[in-house]
Amino acid sequence: MNIVFHTQEQTAQETDVLESQGHELIVWNDDVNTFDWVIVSLIEVCKHSSIQAEQCAFLIHETGKYAVKKGSFEELDPMRTALLDRGISVTIS
């Protein structure tokens, strides 16, 4: 068995990497936006395929919310802003 010891600096760097990639872009269901609008928006903003966008829209509708993308906050924040500009309810967690 090998035992690996990490310095506090190494552990902090590893934690930063995990936290920077551990965010989700969550789209919330509403009674305003149509399926087609959500699908088009996911394709254009999140670069989803049409099938992936359709599946996400269905899951958003059925469950009330769905994490449509995972990544760093820096990667997801412009997508969040673009979806908000289109009138879609979206958060990052």
N, C-alpha and C positions, 0 to 999 in steps of 0.2 A: 504494500500500500504506500502510495506517495502522499506526503502531506505538503501542501503549498501554503506558504504564509504570504499575506499581502500587507503592504504598508498602508497606512491610512490614506495616503495620496492615491495609490492604485485603487483602493476600494472606492474612494470618492469619484475617480474617473470612470470606473465601471458603472457606478450608480448613475452618473450624469448621462452616460450613453444609453442605459436602459430607460431612464426617464425621458430622454429626448425623443425616443421612438415609441413611447408608450401612450400616445394620445389617440383619441378617436373622434372623427367628425360625425356627429349624430344629427340626422334629419328627423324632425318631428312631424307627425301627421297633423293635418288641419282640414278644415272644411272649405278652404279657399282655392288652393292650387289643384289643378287637374293632374291625373296620372301622366298625360302626355307632356305637360309642362315640367313636371318633376323628372321624367325620363330624359327629355331634351337637355335639361339643366345638368343632370348627372353626367351625360355624355360630353357636353361642352366644357363644363367646369372641372369635373373629376376625372375626365378621360376614360370613363367606363365604356365598355362595349354596349351595344343596344340590349343584348340579353342580360348582361349584368345590371344595367340600369332598370330594366323591367322587373327583374327579381327584387332589387332593392325597393322599388316603388311598391310592389306587392307587400313586402315585409313591413315597410313603413305603415302602410294602410292597415294591415292585419294586427300588428303589435303596438302601434302607436308611436314607435320610434325605431330607428335602426342605425347602426354604425356603418356608414357607407364607405369609409376610408380610414385607414390607420397610418400613423406616421408621426413625425416630429411636429411640435406646435408651429414651428416656422414654415413647414411644408403645408400644414392644414389651414392656417389662418387666412391666407389669400383666398382659398376655396370657400371658407366660411363667409368672408366678406362678399364674394361674388354671388353666393347663393342667397345671402340676406338681401343684396341689391335686387335680386329677382323675386323677392317676397316670400322666400322659403324659410321656414323656421329651422334654424340649425344652431348647434352648440358644439363646443370642443370640450371633451372630458379627458 
